[in-house]
Amino acid sequence: MAAIHPPENPAQAFRFVDHRLIYLGFVHTCNEKEMVADRIGHEFHLINPRLQARALRMFDAGVGDGSVLTQVMESAHDRFPFVPHYVVGKEISIEDVRLTLPKMADRFVEHPLTVLTLTNMAYADAPWLALQKAGPDISWMEFAIRGDTAHQIKSQLRELEPFLTENWKTRVSPVTGNPVYERPAVVVIYREDRHFPLSSIIPAQSKADANYDLVIASQPYQARGKLEFKAKRVIAPLARALGSGGRLIGIHSQGGDPAEEIVRAIWPEQKSFIHSGLDIIDAVKHELTAHDAHAPGFTFDVDSEPLRYKLRPLSAEGGSIGTSGVNAAWIAATYVAQIEDQRMRETTSNDNYLEITRDVLARHGGQLSFNDAVYTIARAGL
Ligand SMILES: C[S@@+](CC[C@H](N)C(=O)[O-])C[C@H]1O[C@@H](n2cnc3c(N)ncnc32)[C@H](O)[C@@H]1O
């Protein structure tokens, strides 16, 4: 997405440049998404799908390339193989939707009782598949897949391309610099041969419910965004979308790890990770009680240990830490710390940054690890 206005704050500066390739590089060189999905999977031991909901209901507040959601759906199948799964994913980027859909083909094979809905709507609207304030008409499509092999299903999912091209368009908001949709869009996907048992949970326009058993908020905001924004605009609306007994799990980069050592060795003043899990929880608590004294009880928790993930080992070149490993470490560390493009360009004009990265890696036995903060919000069961 091209920049059209100078950014007002560092978080926006990071947003302005196209970090898509770096995001994809990061997803494949680090094991974060797998660790995140495993951690989320533990929540299923604390969740009991409700009979009256007729499904396990899950919401992903930012699908990205689909790595986390598909792996969470795998563990949901493992835990609840015979329960219908109602899954809604919010994702504004058409490129990410394109990367996610093929990953879903085998989910429909292993768990045929799946209704998957993707939408480009904002946090306050997406869980309900409806606009809270009046807005443009929603482009709504129901897509019943024929066939029962991954090959057949994947081929049909490709037929969604014209709908996506037409309806998943974005522009850059002149106010925030962030991408916003041109019009709200929803696509509801299920297997035609399972229409009968799924019919009571297939969402219909203006009639969809939130009531989630699980809300996934993995890296849902920019690290240096304002606390009020993170709590009020992102996490509190998601907590309100929980059904009774439902659980929200939030995960964000926390720093205090060897990856941050690289960043601080180059920019000693850099403070990328300004809010802890506890900061978010305190602000969300305040938000939920300030605006809704009758809100059903929520309980809040922060994992005592950060989720530790690492750069996958890259083949050593000549027995030492190879150039590709050093580059991958540099890219992952600066990506997670959300360093603005301009500062990256200034620093990479000579090779010092590679020496510094190599030194940090050598101090840690050639490994690079990262910390994520994890918190949960549970809504009381009835
Ligand atoms: C909605 S979010 C996350 C998508 C998905 N939930 C995931 O975890 O990959 C999308 C943005 O989060 C950022 N992001 C993803 N993983 C990150 C990480 N480990 N640390 C910091 N930012 C990250 C990227 O900028 C990406 O464009």
The ligand as a MOL file (V3000), in Angstrom:
LIG
                    3D

  0  0  0     0  0            999 V3000
M  V30 BEGIN CTAB
M  V30 COUNTS 27 29 0 0 0
M  V30 BEGIN ATOM
M  V30 1 C -3.8350 -8.8460 12.1010 0
M  V30 2 S -2.2260 -9.0290 12.3670 0 CHG=1
M  V30 3 C -1.7730 -10.6920 12.6520 0
M  V30 4 C -2.3000 -11.7430 11.7210 0
M  V30 5 C -2.3500 -13.1200 12.3720 0
M  V30 6 N -3.2800 -13.0940 13.4890 0
M  V30 7 C -0.9910 -13.5410 12.8170 0
M  V30 8 O -0.7550 -13.7420 14.0210 0
M  V30 9 O -0.1260 -13.6940 11.9450 0 CHG=-1
M  V30 10 C -1.4260 -8.6580 11.0290 0
M  V30 11 C -0.2290 -7.8220 11.2990 0
M  V30 12 O 0.3930 -8.0950 12.5350 0
M  V30 13 C 1.7890 -7.9180 12.4210 0
M  V30 14 N 2.4810 -9.0560 13.0580 0
M  V30 15 C 2.3260 -10.3610 12.8210 0
M  V30 16 N 3.1240 -11.0930 13.6170 0
M  V30 17 C 3.8100 -10.2230 14.3870 0
M  V30 18 C 4.7840 -10.3470 15.4140 0
M  V30 19 N 5.2160 -11.5220 15.8470 0
M  V30 20 N 5.2500 -9.2310 16.0070 0
M  V30 21 C 4.8260 -8.0340 15.6010 0
M  V30 22 N 3.9150 -7.8310 14.6310 0
M  V30 23 C 3.4070 -8.9090 14.0260 0
M  V30 24 C 2.0570 -7.8010 10.9480 0
M  V30 25 O 2.3860 -6.4730 10.6500 0
M  V30 26 C 0.7630 -8.1600 10.2620 0
M  V30 27 O 0.5250 -7.4160 9.1130 0
M  V30 END ATOM
M  V30 BEGIN BOND
M  V30 1 1 1 2
M  V30 2 1 2 3
M  V30 3 1 2 10
M  V30 4 1 3 4
M  V30 5 1 4 5
M  V30 6 1 5 6
M  V30 7 1 5 7
M  V30 8 2 7 8
M  V30 9 1 7 9
M  V30 10 1 10 11
M  V30 11 1 11 12
M  V30 12 1 11 26
M  V30 13 1 12 13
M  V30 14 1 13 14
M  V30 15 1 13 24
M  V30 16 1 14 15
M  V30 17 1 14 23
M  V30 18 2 15 16
M  V30 19 1 16 17
M  V30 20 1 17 18
M  V30 21 2 17 23
M  V30 22 1 18 19
M  V30 23 2 18 20
M  V30 24 1 20 21
M  V30 25 2 21 22
M  V30 26 1 22 23
M  V30 27 1 24 25
M  V30 28 1 24 26
M  V30 29 1 26 27
M  V30 END BOND
M  V30 END CTAB
M  END
